[in-house]
Amino acid sequence: MPDMKRFLSLPLLCFALTAAISGALSGLAVALFRISITLAEKARSAIPELLSDNQAAQLISLLSICASATWLSAKLVAKFSPQASGSGIPHVESVLKGECSPPGWKLLAVKFFGGILSMGSGLALGREGPSIQISAVLSRMLAVFAKLDSEACRLIFVSGAGAGLSAAFNAPLAAIVFVFEELMKSFSRKLLLCAAISSFCSYGVVNLFFDGAVEFPIPDGSFFPLKSYPAIMLFGLLFGVVGIAYEKVILGMIYFAGRAKIGKSGYALLIGLASGYLCFQFPQAVGGGEDIVRSTLDGVWSSAPLILAVFFIFRLSFAGASYASAVPGGLFAPMLAVGAQGGFLLGILCADTPFSEFAPLPAEASLMGMAALFAAAVRAPLTGAILVFEMSGSQIGTLPGLLLASFAATIAPKLAGERPIYDLLSAPPSKQ
Protein backbone atom coordinates (compact mmCIF):
# COMPACT_ATOMS: atom_id res chain seq x y z
CA MET A 1 0.00 0.00 0.00
CA PRO A 2 2.71 2.59 0.78
CA ASP A 3 4.25 1.99 -2.64
CA MET A 4 0.86 2.47 -4.27
CA LYS A 5 0.30 5.70 -2.37
CA ARG A 6 3.66 7.02 -3.53
CA PHE A 7 2.79 6.00 -7.08
CA LEU A 8 -0.46 7.96 -6.86
CA SER A 9 1.15 10.99 -5.21
CA LEU A 10 0.96 13.00 -8.46
CA PRO A 11 -2.43 14.05 -9.85
CA LEU A 12 -2.38 10.96 -12.03
CA LEU A 13 -5.13 11.93 -14.43
CA CYS A 14 -3.56 15.30 -15.27
CA PHE A 15 -0.15 13.66 -15.54
CA ALA A 16 -1.39 10.92 -17.90
CA LEU A 17 -3.38 13.40 -19.98
CA THR A 18 -0.32 15.65 -20.37
CA ALA A 19 1.73 12.61 -21.42
CA ALA A 20 -0.89 11.69 -24.01
CA ILE A 21 -1.13 15.22 -25.42
CA SER A 22 2.64 15.60 -25.51
CA GLY A 23 2.92 12.28 -27.35
CA ALA A 24 0.29 13.34 -29.87
CA LEU A 25 1.97 16.73 -30.42
CA SER A 26 5.33 14.99 -30.80
CA GLY A 27 3.87 12.63 -33.37
CA LEU A 28 2.42 15.55 -35.32
CA ALA A 29 5.67 17.54 -35.18
CA VAL A 30 7.76 14.56 -36.29
CA ALA A 31 5.30 13.70 -39.05
CA LEU A 32 5.59 17.25 -40.43
CA PHE A 33 9.38 17.02 -40.07
CA ARG A 34 9.53 13.72 -41.96
CA ILE A 35 7.21 14.96 -44.70
CA SER A 36 9.24 18.16 -45.11
CA ILE A 37 12.51 16.23 -45.40
CA THR A 38 10.96 13.91 -47.98
CA LEU A 39 9.73 16.87 -50.02
CA ALA A 40 13.18 18.50 -49.85
CA GLU A 41 14.82 15.27 -51.01
CA LYS A 42 12.34 14.90 -53.87
CA ALA A 43 12.95 18.50 -54.94
CA ARG A 44 16.70 17.88 -54.95
CA SER A 45 16.30 14.63 -56.89
CA ALA A 46 14.10 16.35 -59.48
CA ILE A 47 16.87 18.72 -60.55
CA PRO A 48 18.61 16.23 -62.91
CA GLU A 49 15.26 15.47 -64.55
CA LEU A 50 14.41 19.14 -65.00
CA LEU A 51 17.82 19.79 -66.56
CA SER A 52 18.20 16.44 -68.30
CA ASP A 53 19.64 17.95 -71.47
CA ASN A 54 22.44 19.85 -69.71
CA GLN A 55 24.76 17.97 -67.36
CA ALA A 56 26.82 21.05 -66.54
CA ALA A 57 23.68 22.86 -65.39
CA GLN A 58 22.72 19.81 -63.31
CA LEU A 59 26.07 19.78 -61.54
CA ILE A 60 26.18 23.54 -60.95
CA SER A 61 22.62 23.56 -59.63
CA LEU A 62 23.21 20.67 -57.23
CA LEU A 63 26.50 22.13 -55.99
CA SER A 64 24.90 25.53 -55.43
CA ILE A 65 21.74 24.28 -53.73
CA CYS A 66 23.39 21.70 -51.45
CA ALA A 67 26.22 24.03 -50.44
CA SER A 68 23.84 26.93 -49.78
CA ALA A 69 21.50 24.73 -47.73
CA THR A 70 24.21 23.33 -45.46
CA TRP A 71 25.82 26.75 -45.06
CA LEU A 72 22.49 28.33 -44.12
CA SER A 73 21.74 25.50 -41.69
CA ALA A 74 25.11 26.00 -39.99
CA LYS A 75 24.53 29.77 -39.81
CA LEU A 76 21.10 29.31 -38.22
CA VAL A 77 22.62 27.08 -35.56
CA ALA A 78 25.56 29.38 -34.85
CA LYS A 79 23.52 32.58 -34.67
CA PHE A 80 20.26 31.53 -33.02
CA SER A 81 20.67 28.21 -31.15
CA PRO A 82 24.04 26.44 -30.81
CA GLN A 83 22.28 23.71 -28.80
CA ALA A 84 20.43 22.73 -31.99
CA SER A 85 23.61 21.37 -33.59
CA GLY A 86 24.13 17.69 -34.21
CA SER A 87 21.90 14.93 -32.93
CA GLY A 88 20.31 16.64 -29.94
CA ILE A 89 20.45 13.52 -27.76
CA PRO A 90 23.60 14.70 -25.89
CA HIS A 91 21.76 17.96 -25.17
CA VAL A 92 18.70 16.08 -23.85
CA GLU A 93 20.98 14.07 -21.56
CA SER A 94 22.72 17.25 -20.37
CA VAL A 95 19.35 18.78 -19.46
CA LEU A 96 18.43 15.65 -17.52
CA LYS A 97 21.71 15.83 -15.61
CA GLY A 98 21.09 19.49 -14.77
CA GLU A 99 24.15 20.63 -16.73
CA CYS A 100 22.16 23.10 -18.85
CA SER A 101 18.73 24.67 -18.80
CA PRO A 102 15.92 23.50 -21.10
CA PRO A 103 15.65 25.60 -24.29
CA GLY A 104 12.52 27.00 -25.89
CA TRP A 105 10.95 27.98 -29.18
CA LYS A 106 14.17 29.21 -30.76
CA LEU A 107 15.74 25.75 -30.63
CA LEU A 108 12.58 24.15 -32.02
CA ALA A 109 12.59 26.46 -35.04
CA VAL A 110 16.31 26.06 -35.76
CA LYS A 111 16.22 22.29 -35.29
CA PHE A 112 13.19 21.90 -37.53
CA PHE A 113 14.19 24.14 -40.43
CA GLY A 114 17.93 23.55 -40.07
CA GLY A 115 17.32 19.81 -40.16
CA ILE A 116 15.26 20.09 -43.33
CA LEU A 117 18.07 22.06 -44.97
CA SER A 118 20.87 19.71 -43.89
CA MET A 119 19.09 16.43 -44.60
CA GLY A 120 17.46 17.77 -47.74
CA SER A 121 20.93 18.55 -49.08
CA GLY A 122 21.90 14.88 -48.92
CA LEU A 123 24.17 14.77 -45.87
CA ALA A 124 24.51 11.40 -44.12
CA LEU A 125 22.38 12.44 -41.14
CA GLY A 126 19.30 10.91 -39.57
CA ARG A 127 15.93 12.36 -38.64
CA GLU A 128 15.76 10.59 -35.28
CA GLY A 129 18.10 12.87 -33.28
CA PRO A 130 16.26 16.08 -34.19
CA SER A 131 12.93 14.27 -33.70
CA ILE A 132 13.96 13.27 -30.17
CA GLN A 133 15.15 16.76 -29.23
CA ILE A 134 12.17 18.56 -30.79
CA SER A 135 9.72 16.24 -29.05
CA ALA A 136 11.46 16.49 -25.68
CA VAL A 137 11.50 20.29 -25.73
CA LEU A 138 7.92 20.52 -27.00
CA SER A 139 6.75 18.09 -24.29
CA ARG A 140 8.44 19.99 -21.50
CA MET A 141 6.93 23.27 -22.67
CA LEU A 142 3.51 21.62 -22.51
CA ALA A 143 4.21 20.30 -19.00
CA VAL A 144 5.23 23.79 -17.84
CA PHE A 145 2.08 25.23 -19.42
CA ALA A 146 0.02 22.61 -17.56
CA LYS A 147 1.68 23.80 -14.31
CA LEU A 148 2.99 20.35 -13.39
CA ASP A 149 5.61 20.16 -10.65
CA SER A 150 9.32 19.85 -11.41
CA GLU A 151 9.40 16.05 -11.14
CA ALA A 152 6.47 15.68 -13.52
CA CYS A 153 8.03 18.15 -15.98
CA ARG A 154 11.22 16.08 -15.97
CA LEU A 155 9.30 12.85 -16.63
CA ILE A 156 7.27 14.46 -19.42
CA PHE A 157 10.51 15.83 -20.92
CA VAL A 158 12.27 12.48 -21.07
CA SER A 159 9.11 10.68 -22.21
CA GLY A 160 8.77 13.25 -24.98
CA ALA A 161 12.24 12.25 -26.13
CA GLY A 162 11.02 8.66 -26.37
CA ALA A 163 7.94 9.81 -28.26
CA GLY A 164 10.23 11.45 -30.79
CA LEU A 165 12.10 8.20 -31.41
CA SER A 166 8.82 6.29 -31.63
CA ALA A 167 7.51 8.68 -34.28
CA ALA A 168 10.80 8.88 -36.20
CA PHE A 169 11.17 5.13 -36.69
CA ASN A 170 7.70 3.65 -35.98
CA ALA A 171 9.21 1.89 -32.98
CA PRO A 172 7.26 2.53 -29.75
CA LEU A 173 8.69 -0.41 -27.80
CA ALA A 174 12.28 0.56 -28.59
CA ALA A 175 11.43 4.13 -27.62
CA ILE A 176 10.24 3.05 -24.17
CA VAL A 177 13.37 0.96 -23.64
CA PHE A 178 15.54 3.85 -24.90
CA VAL A 179 14.09 6.15 -22.23
CA PHE A 180 15.23 3.80 -19.46
CA GLU A 181 18.40 2.29 -20.92
CA GLU A 182 20.02 5.36 -22.47
CA LEU A 183 18.42 8.51 -21.07
CA MET A 184 17.44 7.83 -17.44
CA LYS A 185 19.43 4.65 -16.71
CA SER A 186 16.96 3.91 -13.90
CA PHE A 187 13.41 2.59 -13.56
CA SER A 188 10.23 3.97 -12.02
CA ARG A 189 6.59 3.09 -12.56
CA LYS A 190 5.66 6.72 -13.06
CA LEU A 191 8.16 7.01 -15.88
CA LEU A 192 6.99 3.72 -17.40
CA LEU A 193 3.43 5.01 -17.45
CA CYS A 194 4.46 8.33 -18.95
CA ALA A 195 6.87 6.86 -21.53
CA ALA A 196 4.38 4.23 -22.68
CA ILE A 197 1.54 6.72 -23.09
CA SER A 198 3.70 9.25 -24.94
CA SER A 199 5.38 6.71 -27.21
CA PHE A 200 2.18 4.96 -28.27
CA CYS A 201 0.31 8.24 -28.76
CA SER A 202 3.07 9.61 -30.98
CA TYR A 203 3.18 6.30 -32.86
CA GLY A 204 -0.56 6.47 -33.43
CA VAL A 205 -0.50 10.07 -34.69
CA VAL A 206 2.49 9.66 -37.01
CA ASN A 207 0.90 6.62 -38.61
CA LEU A 208 -2.10 8.66 -39.61
CA PHE A 209 0.37 10.02 -42.18
CA PHE A 210 2.53 6.95 -42.88
CA ASP A 211 0.11 3.99 -42.50
CA GLY A 212 2.37 2.04 -40.13
CA ALA A 213 4.67 0.91 -42.95
CA VAL A 214 7.68 -1.19 -41.89
CA GLU A 215 10.90 0.74 -42.48
CA PHE A 216 13.08 -2.22 -43.50
CA PRO A 217 10.91 -5.12 -44.71
CA ILE A 218 12.68 -8.48 -44.87
CA PRO A 219 11.77 -11.76 -46.60
CA ASP A 220 9.20 -13.90 -44.79
CA GLY A 221 10.72 -16.66 -42.72
CA SER A 222 13.95 -14.83 -41.88
CA PHE A 223 15.16 -15.80 -38.43
CA PHE A 224 18.30 -16.91 -36.61
CA PRO A 225 18.36 -20.71 -36.16
CA LEU A 226 19.89 -22.03 -32.96
CA LYS A 227 22.87 -23.52 -34.81
CA SER A 228 23.89 -20.01 -35.95
CA TYR A 229 24.20 -18.61 -32.40
CA PRO A 230 27.98 -19.22 -32.07
CA ALA A 231 28.52 -17.34 -35.34
CA ILE A 232 26.20 -14.57 -34.15
CA MET A 233 28.27 -14.27 -30.98
CA LEU A 234 31.45 -13.92 -33.05
CA PHE A 235 29.81 -11.41 -35.37
CA GLY A 236 28.74 -9.36 -32.37
CA LEU A 237 32.26 -9.37 -30.95
CA LEU A 238 33.61 -8.20 -34.31
CA PHE A 239 31.04 -5.42 -34.52
CA GLY A 240 32.21 -4.26 -31.12
CA VAL A 241 35.51 -3.41 -32.82
CA VAL A 242 33.63 -1.75 -35.69
CA GLY A 243 31.76 0.31 -33.10
CA ILE A 244 35.06 1.56 -31.66
CA ALA A 245 36.21 2.51 -35.17
CA TYR A 246 32.89 4.28 -35.77
CA GLU A 247 33.35 6.40 -32.64
CA LYS A 248 36.93 7.26 -33.63
CA VAL A 249 35.82 8.37 -37.10
CA ILE A 250 33.06 10.62 -35.70
CA LEU A 251 35.34 12.22 -33.10
CA GLY A 252 38.22 12.51 -35.55
CA MET A 253 36.08 14.36 -38.07
CA ILE A 254 34.75 16.67 -35.34
CA TYR A 255 38.33 17.38 -34.25
CA PHE A 256 39.35 18.15 -37.83
CA ALA A 257 36.34 20.38 -38.50
CA GLY A 258 36.85 22.28 -35.24
CA ARG A 259 40.39 23.18 -36.19
CA ALA A 260 39.81 23.96 -39.83
CA LYS A 261 40.76 27.53 -40.67
CA ILE A 262 37.62 27.99 -42.74
CA GLY A 263 35.42 27.88 -39.63
CA LYS A 264 32.29 25.85 -38.95
CA SER A 265 30.16 27.51 -41.61
CA GLY A 266 32.99 27.17 -44.13
CA TYR A 267 33.31 23.48 -43.31
CA ALA A 268 29.53 23.05 -43.69
CA LEU A 269 29.77 24.77 -47.09
CA LEU A 270 32.56 22.38 -48.10
CA ILE A 271 30.58 19.30 -47.04
CA GLY A 272 27.57 20.70 -48.90
CA LEU A 273 29.65 20.95 -52.06
CA ALA A 274 30.79 17.35 -51.62
CA SER A 275 27.21 16.24 -51.09
CA GLY A 276 26.09 18.15 -54.19
CA TYR A 277 28.72 16.39 -56.28
CA LEU A 278 27.65 13.01 -54.89
CA CYS A 279 24.01 13.82 -55.65
CA PHE A 280 25.07 14.37 -59.25
CA GLN A 281 27.53 11.51 -59.67
CA PHE A 282 26.37 8.84 -57.21
CA PRO A 283 22.92 9.71 -55.78
CA GLN A 284 22.57 6.29 -54.13
CA ALA A 285 25.37 7.22 -51.72
CA VAL A 286 23.73 10.26 -50.10
CA GLY A 287 21.07 10.72 -47.45
CA GLY A 288 20.48 9.30 -44.00
CA GLY A 289 20.76 5.72 -45.16
CA GLU A 290 17.24 4.25 -45.06
CA ASP A 291 17.28 3.54 -48.80
CA ILE A 292 20.74 2.01 -48.48
CA VAL A 293 19.47 -0.39 -45.81
CA ARG A 294 16.51 -1.40 -47.98
CA SER A 295 18.66 -2.03 -51.05
CA THR A 296 21.13 -4.00 -48.93
CA LEU A 297 18.38 -6.21 -47.48
CA ASP A 298 17.03 -6.72 -51.02
CA GLY A 299 20.36 -8.28 -51.99
CA VAL A 300 21.59 -5.61 -54.41
CA TRP A 301 25.18 -6.26 -53.31
CA SER A 302 25.03 -10.07 -53.29
CA SER A 303 27.33 -10.45 -56.30
CA ALA A 304 29.61 -7.49 -55.56
CA PRO A 305 31.23 -7.90 -52.12
CA LEU A 306 34.28 -5.81 -53.05
CA ILE A 307 32.15 -2.83 -54.12
CA LEU A 308 30.09 -3.27 -50.95
CA ALA A 309 33.26 -3.16 -48.84
CA VAL A 310 34.32 0.10 -50.50
CA PHE A 311 30.82 1.54 -50.07
CA PHE A 312 30.87 0.49 -46.39
CA ILE A 313 34.10 2.43 -45.77
CA PHE A 314 32.80 5.41 -47.73
CA ARG A 315 29.54 5.62 -45.79
CA LEU A 316 31.40 5.34 -42.50
CA SER A 317 33.60 8.29 -43.51
CA PHE A 318 30.78 10.35 -45.01
CA ALA A 319 28.68 9.91 -41.86
CA GLY A 320 31.53 11.28 -39.76
CA ALA A 321 32.18 14.17 -42.13
CA SER A 322 28.47 15.05 -42.22
CA TYR A 323 28.06 15.01 -38.44
CA ALA A 324 31.17 17.17 -37.99
CA SER A 325 29.45 20.00 -39.89
CA ALA A 326 27.49 20.73 -36.67
CA VAL A 327 24.20 21.14 -38.53
CA PRO A 328 21.05 19.47 -37.14
CA GLY A 329 21.03 15.74 -37.84
CA GLY A 330 21.21 12.42 -36.05
CA LEU A 331 23.50 9.40 -35.95
CA PHE A 332 21.01 6.51 -35.75
CA ALA A 333 20.07 6.17 -39.43
CA PRO A 334 23.64 6.47 -40.82
CA MET A 335 24.77 4.03 -38.12
CA LEU A 336 22.11 1.51 -39.10
CA ALA A 337 23.12 1.82 -42.77
CA VAL A 338 26.78 1.11 -41.96
CA GLY A 339 25.76 -1.81 -39.74
CA ALA A 340 23.51 -3.25 -42.44
CA GLN A 341 26.29 -3.06 -45.03
CA GLY A 342 28.87 -4.58 -42.69
CA GLY A 343 26.56 -7.39 -41.64
CA PHE A 344 25.60 -8.22 -45.22
CA LEU A 345 29.26 -8.26 -46.22
CA LEU A 346 30.07 -10.71 -43.41
CA GLY A 347 27.13 -12.85 -44.51
CA ILE A 348 28.42 -13.00 -48.08
CA LEU A 349 31.94 -13.88 -46.95
CA CYS A 350 30.70 -16.63 -44.62
CA ALA A 351 28.56 -18.12 -47.38
CA ASP A 352 31.77 -19.17 -49.19
CA THR A 353 33.26 -21.02 -46.20
CA PRO A 354 32.86 -24.64 -45.02
CA PHE A 355 30.90 -23.27 -42.04
CA SER A 356 28.24 -21.57 -44.14
CA GLU A 357 25.41 -23.72 -42.78
CA PHE A 358 26.13 -22.39 -39.29
CA ALA A 359 26.26 -18.72 -40.31
CA PRO A 360 23.28 -16.37 -40.74
CA LEU A 361 22.16 -15.62 -44.27
CA PRO A 362 23.34 -12.23 -45.60
CA ALA A 363 19.97 -10.51 -45.01
CA GLU A 364 19.81 -11.91 -41.47
CA ALA A 365 23.43 -10.89 -40.85
CA SER A 366 22.48 -7.40 -42.05
CA LEU A 367 19.84 -7.12 -39.32
CA MET A 368 22.35 -8.38 -36.80
CA GLY A 369 24.91 -5.80 -37.99
CA MET A 370 22.48 -2.94 -37.44
CA ALA A 371 21.64 -4.00 -33.90
CA ALA A 372 25.24 -4.83 -32.99
CA LEU A 373 26.77 -1.58 -34.25
CA PHE A 374 24.10 0.43 -32.46
CA ALA A 375 24.80 -1.47 -29.24
CA ALA A 376 28.56 -1.07 -29.58
CA ALA A 377 28.46 2.69 -30.19
CA VAL A 378 25.54 3.75 -27.99
CA ARG A 379 26.02 1.00 -25.40
CA ALA A 380 22.29 0.30 -25.35
CA PRO A 381 21.94 -3.33 -26.48
CA LEU A 382 18.27 -3.75 -25.55
CA THR A 383 17.31 -0.64 -27.48
CA GLY A 384 19.38 -1.68 -30.49
CA ALA A 385 17.89 -5.16 -30.70
CA ILE A 386 14.28 -4.07 -30.21
CA LEU A 387 14.69 -1.11 -32.57
CA VAL A 388 15.88 -3.33 -35.44
CA PHE A 389 13.22 -5.91 -34.55
CA GLU A 390 10.44 -3.32 -34.87
CA MET A 391 11.86 -1.51 -37.90
CA SER A 392 12.22 -4.74 -39.87
CA GLY A 393 8.85 -6.22 -38.90
CA SER A 394 10.74 -9.40 -38.01
CA GLN A 395 9.27 -12.57 -36.59
CA ILE A 396 9.68 -13.01 -32.86
CA GLY A 397 12.27 -15.75 -33.56
CA THR A 398 14.80 -13.13 -34.67
CA LEU A 399 14.80 -11.29 -31.33
CA PRO A 400 17.03 -13.70 -29.33
CA GLY A 401 19.67 -13.57 -32.07
CA LEU A 402 19.53 -9.77 -32.21
CA LEU A 403 19.88 -9.59 -28.43
CA LEU A 404 22.85 -11.99 -28.46
CA ALA A 405 24.65 -9.97 -31.14
CA SER A 406 23.90 -6.70 -29.36
CA PHE A 407 25.19 -7.77 -25.96
CA ALA A 408 28.27 -9.40 -27.53
CA ALA A 409 29.01 -6.14 -29.37
CA THR A 410 29.34 -4.26 -26.07
CA ILE A 411 32.23 -6.45 -24.86
CA ALA A 412 35.07 -5.00 -26.95
CA PRO A 413 34.27 -1.33 -26.19
CA LYS A 414 34.06 -2.11 -22.47
CA LEU A 415 37.36 -3.99 -22.49
CA ALA A 416 38.98 -1.12 -24.41
CA GLY A 417 37.64 1.42 -21.91
CA GLU A 418 35.67 3.27 -24.60
CA ARG A 419 32.83 5.52 -23.51
CA PRO A 420 29.42 5.53 -25.26
CA ILE A 421 29.23 7.86 -28.24
CA TYR A 422 26.70 10.24 -26.69
CA ASP A 423 28.77 10.58 -23.52
CA LEU A 424 31.73 11.52 -25.71
CA LEU A 425 29.72 14.03 -27.75
CA SER A 426 28.37 15.75 -24.64
CA ALA A 427 31.82 15.99 -23.01
CA PRO A 428 34.14 19.00 -23.45
CA PRO A 429 36.65 18.52 -26.30
CA SER A 430 39.51 18.08 -23.82
CA LYS A 431 37.77 15.02 -22.32
CA GLN A 432 36.86 13.31 -25.58
KAJOWO-V752124 format. One record per residue. RES is the residue in one letter. D_CENTER is the distance of its C-alpha to the mean C-alpha in Angstrom with 2 decimals. Layout:
RES_D_CENTER + RES_D_CENTER
This chain:
M_41.15 + P_40.24 + D_36.61 + M_36.66 + K_38.26 + R_35.61 + F_32.94 + L_34.81 + S_35.48 + L_33.11 + P_34.23 + L_32.14 + L_32.55 + C_31.48 + F_28.52 + A_27.37 + L_28.09 + T_26.04 + A_23.06 + A_23.59 + I_24.00 + S_20.99 + G_18.88 + A_20.62 + L_20.21 + S_16.46 + G_16.35 + L_18.63 + A_16.83 + V_13.46 + A_15.64 + L_17.42 + F_14.36 + R_13.17 + I_16.84 + S_17.41 + I_14.72 + T_16.24 + L_19.66 + A_18.97 + E_17.82 + K_20.91 + A_23.12 + R_22.09 + S_22.67 + A_26.01 + I_27.47 + P_28.70 + E_30.33 + L_32.01 + L_33.35 + S_33.94 + D_37.39 + N_36.43 + Q_33.90 + A_34.60 + A_33.78 + Q_30.52 + L_29.48 + I_30.74 + S_29.06 + L_25.60 + L_26.06 + S_27.31 + I_24.75 + C_21.60 + A_23.18 + S_24.37 + A_21.07 + T_19.16 + W_22.29 + L_22.58 + S_19.00 + A_19.71 + K_23.08 + L_21.85 + V_19.66 + A_22.58 + K_25.25 + F_23.98 + S_21.02 + P_19.90 + Q_17.62 + A_15.49 + S_14.46 + G_11.17 + S_8.11 + G_10.58 + I_9.77 + P_12.65 + H_14.78 + V_14.38 + E_15.43 + S_18.22 + V_19.51 + L_19.70 + K_21.64 + G_23.93 + E_23.31 + C_22.87 + S_23.83 + P_21.66 + P_21.44 + G_22.61 + W_22.84 + K_22.62 + L_19.04 + L_18.12 + A_19.93 + V_18.61 + K_14.92 + F_15.60 + F_17.91 + G_16.56 + G_13.12 + I_15.20 + L_17.24 + S_14.73 + M_12.60 + G_15.95 + S_17.45 + G_15.43 + L_13.45 + A_10.71 + L_7.97 + G_5.17 + R_6.55 + E_4.59 + G_5.77 + P_9.02 + S_9.34 + I_9.39 + Q_11.78 + I_13.83 + S_14.38 + A_15.35 + V_17.76 + L_19.15 + S_19.79 + R_21.59 + M_23.68 + L_24.75 + A_25.69 + V_27.75 + F_29.38 + A_30.28 + K_31.93 + L_30.26 + D_31.00 + S_28.79 + E_27.61 + A_26.70 + C_24.86 + R_22.76 + L_21.99 + I_21.20 + F_18.88 + V_16.76 + S_17.03 + G_15.90 + A_12.60 + G_12.39 + A_13.65 + G_10.90 + L_8.32 + S_11.28 + A_11.91 + A_8.62 + F_8.62 + N_12.31 + A_11.92 + P_14.32 + L_15.43 + A_12.18 + A_11.71 + I_15.25 + V_14.89 + F_11.91 + V_14.36 + F_17.02 + E_15.59 + E_13.27 + L_14.50 + M_18.17 + K_19.05 + S_22.07 + F_23.30 + S_25.46 + R_26.65 + K_26.30 + L_22.59 + L_22.26 + L_24.20 + C_22.25 + A_18.73 + A_20.00 + I_21.71 + S_18.92 + S_16.25 + F_18.81 + C_20.18 + S_16.97 + Y_16.41 + G_20.02 + V_19.97 + V_17.00 + N_18.70 + L_21.82 + F_20.21 + F_18.34 + D_20.77 + G_18.45 + A_17.76 + V_15.97 + E_12.95 + F_14.18 + P_17.87 + I_19.83 + P_23.63 + D_25.59 + G_26.81 + S_24.02 + F_24.04 + F_24.65 + P_28.43 + L_29.84 + K_31.43 + S_28.09 + Y_26.94 + P_28.49 + A_26.67 + I_23.35 + M_24.15 + L_24.91 + F_21.80 + G_19.74 + L_21.90 + L_21.42 + F_17.62 + G_18.13 + V_19.82 + V_17.16 + G_14.68 + I_17.33 + A_17.67 + Y_14.00 + E_14.39 + K_17.73 + V_16.60 + I_14.06 + L_16.83 + G_19.51 + M_18.22 + I_17.86 + Y_21.38 + F_22.72 + A_21.44 + G_22.81 + R_26.16 + A_26.52 + K_29.66 + I_28.27 + G_26.15 + K_22.58 + S_23.39 + G_25.31 + Y_22.49 + A_20.18 + L_23.12 + L_23.44 + I_19.86 + G_20.41 + L_23.58 + A_22.01 + S_19.44 + G_22.45 + Y_24.40 + L_21.75 + C_21.57 + F_25.32 + Q_25.80 + F_22.84 + P_20.68 + Q_18.95 + A_17.31 + V_15.45 + G_12.43 + G_8.71 + G_9.95 + E_10.35 + D_14.07 + I_14.23 + V_13.09 + R_15.68 + S_18.34 + T_17.89 + L_18.38 + D_21.29 + G_22.98 + V_23.22 + W_23.37 + S_25.77 + S_28.73 + A_27.17 + P_25.71 + L_26.72 + I_24.93 + L_21.78 + A_22.14 + V_22.53 + F_19.55 + F_17.43 + I_18.75 + F_18.34 + R_14.64 + L_14.16 + S_16.38 + F_15.12 + A_11.53 + G_13.42 + A_15.85 + S_13.52 + Y_11.77 + A_15.38 + S_16.53 + A_15.43 + V_14.61 + P_12.01 + G_8.55 + G_5.12 + L_4.54 + F_2.09 + A_4.27 + P_6.95 + M_7.08 + L_7.68 + A_10.08 + V_11.86 + G_12.24 + A_13.62 + Q_15.97 + G_17.13 + G_17.83 + F_19.67 + L_21.64 + L_22.74 + G_23.75 + I_25.87 + L_27.49 + C_28.36 + A_29.88 + D_32.62 + T_33.66 + P_36.33 + F_33.70 + S_31.79 + E_32.82 + F_31.08 + A_27.73 + P_24.95 + L_25.07 + P_22.69 + A_20.54 + E_20.50 + A_19.77 + S_16.76 + L_15.31 + M_16.41 + G_14.82 + M_11.26 + A_12.03 + A_14.09 + L_11.97 + F_9.22 + A_12.39 + A_14.05 + A_11.71 + V_10.54 + R_13.86 + A_12.92 + P_14.49 + L_15.22 + T_11.75 + G_10.64 + A_13.80 + I_13.85 + L_10.37 + V_11.55 + F_14.94 + E_14.16 + M_12.09 + S_14.96 + G_17.74 + S_19.29 + Q_22.64 + I_22.99 + G_24.56 + T_21.33 + L_19.96 + P_22.39 + G_21.55 + L_17.78 + L_18.69 + L_21.21 + A_18.97 + S_16.31 + F_19.11 + A_20.89 + A_17.98 + T_18.24 + I_21.92 + A_21.98 + P_19.80 + K_22.00 + L_25.14 + A_24.24 + G_23.67 + E_20.16 + R_18.20 + P_14.56 + I_12.31 + Y_11.79 + D_15.55 + L_16.28 + L_14.45 + S_16.29 + A_19.54 + P_22.21 + P_22.41 + S_25.55 + K_23.84 + Q_20.93
